[in-house]
Amino acid sequence: MVSGRSVRPGGTDFKIDRVIAVAAVSALILLIIIGLRAIVDRVAGANTPTLAGIRLLAPDDRLVTFEDFEMGAPGWTGGALDQSTPAFGGILGRFGGTGGRERISRTFEIDPGSQFAMVSFTLHAIDDWGLEDIVVYANGVEVLRRSFSTRPGDENRQRTAVADLPWIRAFVRDAPRSGTERGFGSGSDAMADQSVAVSMVLFGPPEELRIGFGSTLPGDDTGTASWAVDNFQIITTAQRPED
């Protein structure tokens, strides 16, 4: 041994191993970021970019609720939960006709100082629709209605009607049509289920905000046609959302 020096067995190997470990962790983090970005891009592509899907919360934002209905649907009046088809996963539904009236709803507490509330969700039209509507309400007021037809050739006849209200804006964007039956087959040839992404911005939201749903399907039987709600989210913020 040389006086005044110490030798650490495997010192070089230790440094190399540490470099490799750091590189591996960095690569893993990069893959996670890329994966999350892909998810964000895919979800945002089915809705209004600044209002839909996964949103990174700003300092002034507050997440009031996010419900994907995989673990239940507590608090929903008239609500039901279906987890029987893997292609849909957990959904708030399935529902039939309500005579166009609000029958499914939930009330949320909103911070008194909130200047804006952003509400987003997915609507599923399942099985054989013939231009009947799903209707969306906010505190008992009809905000929008969307007609659906799962029958070939009727895509251009579908309509979205948004109420002209000064305290709310609403947007609807179609998700890509798969052209396939995802579940609950009705037994007819018209079984290409549809989904649309809905975003709503409320200006000066009330301290109690009730979001409700109804439908003009004939009768309440879900055997031929039904509908459901998924990926329900409310965020409040002090910053005006972009269009």
Backbone bond lengths (Angstrom), bond angles and torsions (degrees), N, CA, C in turn:
res aa  C-N    CA-C-N  psi(-1)  N-CA   C-N-CA  omega(-1)  CA-C   N-CA-C  phi
1 M - - - 1.465 - - 1.522 108.01 -
2 V 1.293 116.18 139.12 1.449 122.19 178.86 1.509 108.95 -84.94
3 S 1.316 116.26 130.16 1.467 120.63 -176.85 1.511 111.01 -62.84
4 G 1.348 116.38 137.46 1.463 121.04 176.99 1.510 114.31 84.35
5 R 1.322 119.23 0.28 1.467 121.48 178.08 1.516 109.27 -125.39
6 S 1.315 114.56 149.37 1.469 119.30 174.72 1.509 108.99 -121.94
7 V 1.285 115.50 150.98 1.458 121.43 -178.95 1.517 108.70 -117.13
8 R 1.383 116.28 129.32 1.479 120.45 177.15 1.516 108.45 -104.49
9 P 1.302 117.43 108.89 1.467 118.98 -178.99 1.522 110.29 -57.13
10 G 1.347 114.09 133.14 1.468 118.77 176.86 1.485 113.84 71.83
11 G 1.329 120.48 17.71 1.462 122.33 -177.02 1.500 112.41 -60.90
12 T 1.323 117.74 -42.48 1.465 121.34 179.36 1.513 110.90 -64.96
13 D 1.353 115.60 -42.44 1.475 119.49 179.21 1.512 111.09 -62.71
14 F 1.346 115.68 -36.75 1.463 119.26 179.77 1.511 110.97 -63.44
15 K 1.334 116.73 -42.61 1.458 120.27 179.61 1.519 110.93 -64.26
16 I 1.344 116.14 -42.37 1.476 119.71 179.66 1.518 110.69 -63.70
17 D 1.350 115.89 -43.69 1.468 119.55 -179.93 1.523 110.78 -61.78
18 R 1.333 116.94 -38.32 1.455 119.88 -179.26 1.525 110.55 -67.08
19 V 1.334 116.42 -40.28 1.472 119.92 177.35 1.514 110.97 -62.15
20 I 1.333 115.53 -43.61 1.471 119.43 179.26 1.526 110.73 -62.96
21 A 1.335 116.24 -41.29 1.468 119.84 -179.77 1.515 111.19 -63.77
22 V 1.350 116.46 -44.04 1.467 119.66 179.16 1.512 110.55 -62.51
23 A 1.335 116.96 -41.68 1.466 120.44 179.12 1.521 111.02 -63.41
24 A 1.339 116.45 -40.47 1.468 119.65 -179.76 1.520 111.30 -64.99
25 V 1.337 116.46 -43.28 1.465 120.00 178.54 1.521 110.67 -63.58
26 S 1.329 117.38 -41.51 1.465 120.78 178.80 1.517 111.01 -62.32
27 A 1.342 115.71 -41.57 1.470 119.35 178.62 1.512 111.10 -64.25
28 L 1.350 116.78 -40.14 1.464 120.25 178.79 1.516 111.14 -63.41
29 I 1.347 116.74 -43.50 1.468 120.56 178.48 1.515 110.44 -61.02
30 L 1.352 116.18 -41.64 1.467 120.07 179.58 1.515 111.24 -63.14
31 L 1.335 117.04 -40.89 1.468 120.20 178.72 1.523 111.02 -64.60
32 I 1.338 116.53 -39.36 1.470 119.59 178.52 1.520 110.55 -63.69
33 I 1.352 116.51 -43.84 1.464 120.50 179.49 1.511 110.49 -61.62
34 I 1.351 116.62 -44.00 1.470 120.32 179.41 1.521 110.38 -62.30
35 G 1.353 115.66 -41.85 1.460 118.59 179.43 1.505 112.51 -63.66
36 L 1.349 116.86 -44.57 1.464 120.19 178.47 1.514 110.77 -62.82
37 R 1.339 117.25 -40.34 1.460 119.90 179.59 1.522 110.73 -63.01
38 A 1.343 116.00 -38.39 1.465 119.01 178.59 1.517 111.09 -64.12
39 I 1.363 115.90 -39.37 1.464 119.26 178.17 1.518 110.43 -64.71
40 V 1.342 116.57 -45.66 1.460 120.72 179.51 1.517 110.88 -59.48
41 D 1.327 116.65 -46.03 1.465 120.22 -179.34 1.519 111.17 -62.75
42 R 1.348 116.33 -39.63 1.456 118.52 -178.23 1.516 111.11 -68.02
43 V 1.335 116.49 -43.24 1.466 119.42 179.30 1.520 111.24 -68.03
44 A 1.328 116.81 -45.46 1.463 120.09 -178.72 1.506 111.32 -63.45
45 G 1.332 117.63 -28.05 1.451 120.06 178.84 1.507 113.22 -67.38
46 A 1.345 116.95 -14.16 1.458 120.58 179.62 1.516 112.19 -104.40
47 N 1.330 117.11 16.45 1.448 118.53 -176.28 1.523 109.29 -163.68
48 T 1.330 116.42 179.20 1.455 120.80 176.21 1.520 109.27 -64.38
49 P 1.329 119.67 125.54 1.461 121.12 -168.63 1.520 114.82 -56.36
50 T 1.331 119.22 -41.60 1.456 120.41 -174.50 1.516 113.06 -85.38
51 L 1.316 117.58 -5.83 1.453 119.20 -174.30 1.516 113.64 -119.28
52 A 1.327 117.85 -9.79 1.451 119.00 -164.17 1.511 112.90 -109.01
53 G 1.364 112.73 161.60 1.436 119.94 167.45 1.517 112.98 57.68
54 I 1.333 115.32 -136.88 1.454 121.00 -178.71 1.513 109.33 -80.14
55 R 1.319 116.39 123.69 1.458 121.34 179.38 1.523 108.32 -124.50
56 L 1.320 115.92 127.51 1.453 119.38 175.35 1.526 108.51 -74.57
57 L 1.320 116.87 124.82 1.454 120.56 -173.78 1.525 110.50 -73.79
58 A 1.321 114.97 130.08 1.457 121.48 173.83 1.530 108.82 -80.59
59 P 1.336 117.95 167.64 1.478 119.47 -178.47 1.526 113.66 -56.47
60 D 1.339 118.04 -31.28 1.461 120.83 -178.58 1.529 113.20 -90.03
61 D 1.329 117.43 -1.97 1.458 120.90 -178.11 1.527 110.87 -84.02
62 R 1.334 114.27 152.46 1.466 120.33 173.08 1.520 108.57 -139.13
63 L 1.321 115.61 125.83 1.464 120.72 177.06 1.518 108.90 -80.64
64 V 1.316 115.88 111.81 1.472 120.74 179.19 1.519 109.96 -79.47
65 T 1.335 116.76 -44.55 1.466 120.26 178.95 1.511 109.79 -161.51
66 F 1.313 115.64 148.74 1.460 122.39 165.14 1.514 106.93 -138.93
67 E 1.328 116.64 124.79 1.459 121.86 -176.06 1.520 109.26 -132.14
68 D 1.335 115.94 116.20 1.461 119.36 173.26 1.526 111.30 -102.04
69 F 1.346 115.99 1.42 1.465 123.91 173.80 1.535 112.74 60.65
70 E 1.319 116.03 26.47 1.459 119.40 174.04 1.534 111.33 -81.79
71 M 1.324 116.34 -24.43 1.458 120.11 -176.53 1.527 112.91 -112.89
72 G 1.333 117.57 4.65 1.449 120.49 -179.75 1.513 111.52 136.17
73 A 1.343 115.33 -179.75 1.462 121.70 -179.19 1.518 109.83 -140.38
74 P 1.339 117.41 59.27 1.469 119.14 -177.63 1.519 111.54 -71.18
75 G 1.337 114.62 147.50 1.457 120.11 173.20 1.512 115.44 88.69
76 W 1.328 118.62 -6.04 1.469 121.03 -177.75 1.526 110.06 -91.70
77 T 1.333 116.24 116.73 1.461 121.14 176.11 1.523 109.07 -69.69
78 G 1.317 116.25 127.84 1.460 120.43 -178.48 1.512 113.53 74.27
79 G 1.333 116.56 7.01 1.456 120.49 -175.18 1.513 112.89 -77.09
80 A 1.304 114.83 161.75 1.455 123.18 175.27 1.517 107.25 -144.92
81 L 1.326 116.44 160.14 1.456 121.44 -178.95 1.513 108.77 -126.73
82 D 1.337 115.55 133.44 1.461 120.63 176.87 1.523 108.33 -129.71
83 Q 1.320 115.82 126.26 1.462 122.10 177.55 1.520 111.42 -128.75
84 S 1.322 116.72 24.74 1.460 120.65 -168.81 1.521 114.14 -86.23
85 T 1.338 118.24 -12.09 1.460 120.23 -178.15 1.517 110.21 -123.25
86 P 1.331 118.16 118.03 1.469 120.13 -177.71 1.523 113.56 -58.54
87 A 1.328 118.58 -30.60 1.465 120.56 -177.50 1.527 111.86 -65.44
88 F 1.320 117.86 -26.76 1.460 121.78 175.89 1.524 112.28 -100.26
89 G 1.317 117.49 -30.49 1.456 119.90 -172.77 1.512 110.14 69.84
90 G 1.321 116.80 -154.16 1.452 120.42 177.89 1.516 111.44 -73.33
91 I 1.324 117.44 131.55 1.462 122.57 179.09 1.520 109.80 -137.64
92 L 1.324 115.33 150.79 1.460 121.41 171.51 1.521 106.19 -82.15
93 G 1.288 117.13 102.61 1.454 122.37 -173.83 1.524 108.55 154.43
94 R 1.317 119.22 -164.60 1.464 125.62 -1.93 1.522 110.00 -86.83
95 F 1.360 115.12 152.53 1.448 121.27 -178.34 1.518 110.45 -124.92
96 G 1.344 114.37 157.35 1.455 121.09 173.86 1.517 110.34 -107.20
97 G 1.329 116.09 -147.44 1.457 120.70 -178.49 1.519 112.21 -76.96
98 T 1.333 115.24 150.11 1.467 121.57 176.84 1.529 110.78 -126.85
99 G 1.336 116.60 14.41 1.455 119.35 -174.26 1.519 112.46 69.31
100 G 1.334 116.45 19.39 1.452 120.74 -178.73 1.518 114.16 80.29
101 R 1.339 117.08 -1.14 1.463 121.06 -177.72 1.527 110.75 -92.43
102 E 1.324 115.21 156.25 1.455 120.83 176.61 1.520 109.52 -67.85
103 R 1.328 115.61 124.24 1.457 119.55 178.51 1.530 112.30 -128.64
104 I 1.314 117.86 -25.40 1.458 122.41 -179.93 1.519 107.30 -114.15
105 S 1.328 118.52 126.88 1.462 119.84 -177.01 1.520 110.47 -158.17
106 R 1.325 113.64 163.88 1.456 120.74 171.11 1.523 107.92 -149.81
107 T 1.335 116.14 143.89 1.459 122.16 179.81 1.520 109.55 -105.12
108 F 1.320 115.73 134.82 1.462 122.07 -178.00 1.532 109.52 -120.57
109 E 1.320 115.39 143.42 1.461 120.29 175.97 1.528 109.80 -86.40
110 I 1.330 115.64 128.96 1.456 122.55 -177.91 1.524 108.86 -113.27
111 D 1.324 116.90 137.21 1.465 120.55 177.78 1.526 110.55 -55.76
112 P 1.335 118.19 132.93 1.471 120.65 -177.78 1.521 113.61 -57.26
113 G 1.324 117.25 -31.04 1.460 119.48 -177.46 1.512 114.76 -87.10
114 S 1.323 118.38 3.61 1.464 120.97 -177.64 1.523 110.79 -69.40
115 Q 1.310 115.97 131.31 1.455 120.19 179.00 1.525 112.35 -90.69
116 F 1.346 115.87 -29.27 1.458 120.20 -179.41 1.524 109.10 -140.48
117 A 1.323 115.40 147.42 1.462 121.76 172.33 1.522 107.87 -126.71
118 M 1.320 116.13 128.76 1.460 121.66 178.97 1.520 108.37 -108.16
119 V 1.320 115.84 120.96 1.457 122.62 -178.63 1.521 107.83 -115.25
120 S 1.311 117.51 129.10 1.464 120.34 178.15 1.520 109.55 -139.61
121 F 1.331 115.31 149.66 1.462 121.21 179.67 1.521 109.15 -167.60
122 T 1.320 114.95 168.31 1.464 122.11 176.15 1.517 109.09 -110.15
123 L 1.344 116.07 136.65 1.463 121.91 172.34 1.527 108.85 -107.24
124 H 1.316 115.99 131.23 1.466 121.83 176.40 1.530 109.29 -109.40
125 A 1.325 116.36 126.69 1.468 122.24 170.39 1.523 106.96 -104.31
126 I 1.328 115.93 116.31 1.459 121.71 -168.03 1.525 110.45 -112.60
127 D 1.324 115.25 132.03 1.463 124.10 175.77 1.531 111.72 72.98
128 D 1.321 118.74 -139.13 1.466 122.88 -161.14 1.531 112.37 -93.03
129 W 1.337 115.94 91.30 1.455 121.89 177.17 1.522 110.63 -99.55
130 G 1.355 115.87 143.17 1.459 121.31 179.02 1.516 111.68 -127.36
131 L 1.341 117.07 55.31 1.466 125.55 178.30 1.529 113.50 72.13
132 E 1.317 117.43 25.54 1.452 120.17 169.10 1.534 109.13 -76.92
133 D 1.340 116.08 166.32 1.461 121.62 -173.18 1.528 112.03 -108.15
134 I 1.340 114.43 150.19 1.467 122.22 157.33 1.526 105.96 -105.47
135 V 1.330 116.96 133.39 1.461 122.68 -174.81 1.531 108.95 -114.84
136 V 1.335 116.29 137.33 1.463 122.39 -178.99 1.524 108.78 -116.57
137 Y 1.324 116.28 136.28 1.462 122.77 -177.64 1.527 110.35 -123.51
138 A 1.334 115.62 150.26 1.462 122.58 170.25 1.526 107.60 -128.93
139 N 1.329 116.69 116.56 1.468 123.22 -176.02 1.529 111.98 50.12
140 G 1.330 114.88 43.55 1.453 121.45 175.14 1.506 115.29 82.87
141 V 1.328 118.73 -4.09 1.462 122.57 -179.69 1.524 109.04 -99.23
142 E 1.330 116.70 131.36 1.459 119.60 177.73 1.527 109.87 -67.63
143 V 1.331 115.55 123.16 1.456 121.61 -178.29 1.518 111.16 -99.48
144 L 1.319 117.07 -44.15 1.464 119.77 179.46 1.513 109.04 -157.42
145 R 1.333 113.41 160.25 1.455 120.92 170.76 1.510 108.98 -140.79
146 R 1.316 114.86 143.24 1.455 120.52 -178.76 1.523 108.64 -129.57
147 S 1.349 115.74 127.16 1.458 120.17 176.04 1.525 109.73 -89.47
148 F 1.313 115.76 149.65 1.455 122.17 -179.21 1.519 109.89 -131.06
149 S 1.307 115.66 145.25 1.450 121.17 164.85 1.514 108.09 -139.14
150 T 1.307 116.17 123.07 1.458 120.73 176.15 1.530 110.89 -91.69
151 R 1.327 116.17 10.53 1.463 120.53 -178.90 1.512 110.75 -90.19
152 P 1.334 118.22 135.19 1.468 121.17 -177.80 1.525 111.69 -55.41
153 G 1.325 116.49 135.73 1.459 121.42 176.80 1.505 115.16 91.28
154 D 1.334 117.31 -6.80 1.465 120.19 -177.17 1.526 113.18 -99.57
155 E 1.328 118.01 5.57 1.466 119.57 -176.00 1.523 112.21 -56.97
156 N 1.337 116.97 -40.01 1.468 120.85 -176.18 1.520 113.13 -73.79
157 R 1.322 117.23 -10.78 1.456 120.26 179.88 1.524 112.13 -93.74
158 Q 1.304 117.49 -7.32 1.462 120.58 177.67 1.524 109.71 -70.90
159 R 1.318 115.90 143.54 1.462 120.54 -175.57 1.529 110.76 -135.73
160 T 1.335 114.27 148.05 1.462 121.85 171.67 1.517 108.45 -117.94
161 A 1.320 117.50 124.75 1.467 122.63 178.12 1.523 108.12 -114.28
162 V 1.337 116.13 119.68 1.466 121.69 -179.95 1.521 108.66 -110.46
163 A 1.330 116.33 128.97 1.465 120.66 -179.19 1.522 110.25 -66.47
164 D 1.334 115.94 143.62 1.468 121.89 178.47 1.526 108.10 -88.27
165 L 1.323 115.91 88.73 1.458 121.97 -176.88 1.525 108.92 -122.58
166 P 1.326 118.09 137.57 1.468 119.36 -176.20 1.521 113.67 -73.12
167 W 1.327 118.66 -16.86 1.459 121.02 -172.32 1.523 113.58 -103.59
168 I 1.337 116.65 6.79 1.465 118.08 -178.34 1.521 110.24 -153.26
169 R 1.335 115.62 144.34 1.453 122.82 169.60 1.516 107.60 -120.79
170 A 1.322 116.40 145.02 1.463 120.19 -179.12 1.519 109.70 -135.53
171 F 1.318 115.59 144.52 1.452 122.93 -179.65 1.523 108.96 -133.29
172 V 1.318 116.91 143.41 1.464 121.61 176.19 1.520 107.65 -132.38
173 R 1.317 115.49 131.29 1.457 119.90 177.02 1.515 109.45 -133.06
174 D 1.338 115.46 133.08 1.453 120.22 179.37 1.519 110.89 -70.31
175 A 1.322 115.90 140.91 1.452 120.50 166.70 1.528 107.81 -82.84
176 P 1.326 118.38 155.29 1.472 120.06 177.94 1.517 110.53 -56.22
177 R 1.331 116.40 134.85 1.463 120.75 179.99 1.521 109.68 -79.63
178 S 1.322 115.76 129.06 1.453 119.98 -179.04 1.521 111.71 -81.38
179 G 1.337 116.96 -22.91 1.453 119.97 -177.35 1.509 113.46 72.08
180 T 1.326 116.57 14.47 1.455 120.17 -177.96 1.521 110.18 -130.64
181 E 1.312 114.38 162.98 1.457 122.31 175.71 1.528 107.90 -86.61
182 R 1.334 116.53 120.82 1.454 120.15 -178.16 1.524 113.06 -93.14
183 G 1.320 116.38 -13.89 1.456 117.58 179.35 1.513 111.91 164.86
184 F 1.346 115.26 164.39 1.472 122.51 175.59 1.529 111.57 61.52
185 G 1.307 120.44 36.79 1.463 123.18 -174.14 1.508 113.51 -46.75
186 S 1.339 116.50 132.19 1.464 121.40 -176.76 1.520 112.40 -86.08
187 G 1.328 117.53 -9.79 1.456 119.80 -179.52 1.498 114.16 90.28
188 S 1.342 118.66 -2.22 1.464 121.23 178.44 1.523 109.22 -100.97
189 D 1.338 115.68 177.01 1.459 119.94 177.91 1.522 112.07 -77.84
190 A 1.329 117.88 -14.41 1.463 121.90 -176.50 1.521 109.12 -98.11
191 M 1.311 115.36 82.76 1.458 118.32 -173.53 1.530 112.67 -130.59
192 A 1.333 118.12 21.84 1.465 120.57 177.76 1.525 108.42 -85.94
193 D 1.314 116.81 92.30 1.464 121.86 -176.45 1.525 110.51 -56.83
194 Q 1.331 115.22 151.01 1.463 121.57 -179.36 1.523 110.29 -123.01
195 S 1.337 114.78 155.34 1.461 121.37 173.45 1.515 108.76 -140.08
196 V 1.333 115.88 143.54 1.459 121.20 172.02 1.518 108.31 -130.80
197 A 1.339 115.79 149.70 1.457 122.09 176.50 1.518 108.69 -101.05
198 V 1.314 116.71 130.47 1.466 123.05 -177.66 1.529 108.75 -115.64
199 S 1.326 116.09 134.06 1.465 122.07 173.13 1.524 108.59 -128.20
200 M 1.323 116.73 138.12 1.456 121.90 177.93 1.526 108.84 -133.60
201 V 1.323 116.19 140.20 1.460 122.22 174.86 1.516 108.01 -118.22
202 L 1.323 116.99 123.08 1.457 122.32 177.51 1.522 108.80 -104.44
203 F 1.321 116.20 131.91 1.459 122.82 178.89 1.527 108.66 -94.78
204 G 1.340 116.61 124.96 1.457 119.45 -177.44 1.512 111.61 57.54
205 P 1.338 118.11 58.02 1.464 120.59 -174.32 1.515 112.09 -63.36
206 P 1.333 117.09 151.26 1.466 120.66 178.18 1.518 110.61 -71.48
207 E 1.327 116.55 161.42 1.457 120.85 -179.70 1.524 111.41 -69.32
208 E 1.322 117.75 -22.03 1.459 121.87 172.59 1.522 107.33 -123.59
209 L 1.314 115.80 115.04 1.463 121.89 -176.30 1.523 109.11 -114.11
210 R 1.320 115.74 116.70 1.464 120.62 178.46 1.526 109.12 -104.74
211 I 1.311 116.35 121.22 1.466 122.12 175.40 1.522 107.69 -105.61
212 G 1.333 115.77 128.79 1.465 120.20 -175.77 1.506 112.72 -134.03
213 F 1.339 114.30 165.97 1.456 121.20 -176.17 1.529 110.27 -141.67
214 G 1.337 114.72 152.58 1.458 122.27 173.43 1.509 108.92 -154.54
215 S 1.333 116.61 -178.04 1.463 120.29 -177.91 1.520 110.08 -155.92
216 T 1.338 114.98 153.29 1.467 120.89 176.72 1.525 112.19 -99.37
217 L 1.333 117.58 14.91 1.467 118.86 173.98 1.528 109.66 -56.72
218 P 1.329 117.89 145.47 1.470 119.34 178.89 1.526 111.21 -74.56
219 G 1.316 115.87 119.34 1.459 120.31 178.82 1.511 112.54 75.58
220 D 1.329 115.45 170.08 1.457 119.85 -177.24 1.518 113.09 -102.34
221 D 1.326 117.82 9.25 1.453 121.75 177.91 1.530 109.45 -72.44
222 T 1.326 117.57 136.46 1.460 121.38 -179.83 1.531 112.50 -104.18
223 G 1.316 116.94 8.07 1.459 119.95 -176.01 1.514 113.80 -69.94
224 T 1.346 117.62 -33.25 1.467 120.98 -178.23 1.513 112.28 -98.18
225 A 1.320 116.81 -41.94 1.469 121.96 179.00 1.520 108.34 -148.52
226 S 1.315 115.73 148.43 1.464 120.52 179.71 1.523 108.79 -156.31
227 W 1.318 115.03 176.61 1.459 120.06 179.73 1.515 109.76 -148.89
228 A 1.334 115.15 164.05 1.456 120.08 -176.74 1.521 109.24 -155.28
229 V 1.341 114.80 163.99 1.464 123.58 178.02 1.518 107.87 -117.62
230 D 1.333 116.35 144.41 1.458 120.55 -178.08 1.530 109.50 -145.92
231 N 1.333 116.04 161.00 1.475 122.90 172.09 1.529 112.09 50.12
232 F 1.322 115.78 54.52 1.461 122.02 -175.86 1.521 109.85 -85.77
233 Q 1.340 116.28 130.66 1.461 120.87 -175.54 1.527 110.89 -144.57
234 I 1.332 115.92 141.19 1.468 121.95 171.56 1.522 108.19 -130.53
235 I 1.320 116.06 129.61 1.460 123.32 174.93 1.523 107.62 -127.27
236 T 1.319 117.33 132.00 1.462 120.87 172.16 1.526 109.01 -103.09
237 T 1.329 115.71 152.28 1.442 120.06 -175.95 1.527 110.59 -155.97
238 A 1.324 115.37 158.57 1.459 120.81 175.03 1.503 111.79 -95.54
239 Q 1.350 116.32 -10.19 1.458 120.61 -178.52 1.524 110.43 -98.75
240 R 1.320 117.03 134.24 1.460 120.82 179.33 1.528 109.43 -63.78
241 P 1.342 118.52 122.71 1.462 120.25 179.34 1.512 111.25 -65.40
242 E 1.323 116.34 147.30 1.455 121.28 176.56 1.519 109.38 -76.71
243 D 1.348 115.64 156.43 1.461 119.94 177.16 1.532 109.65 -73.42
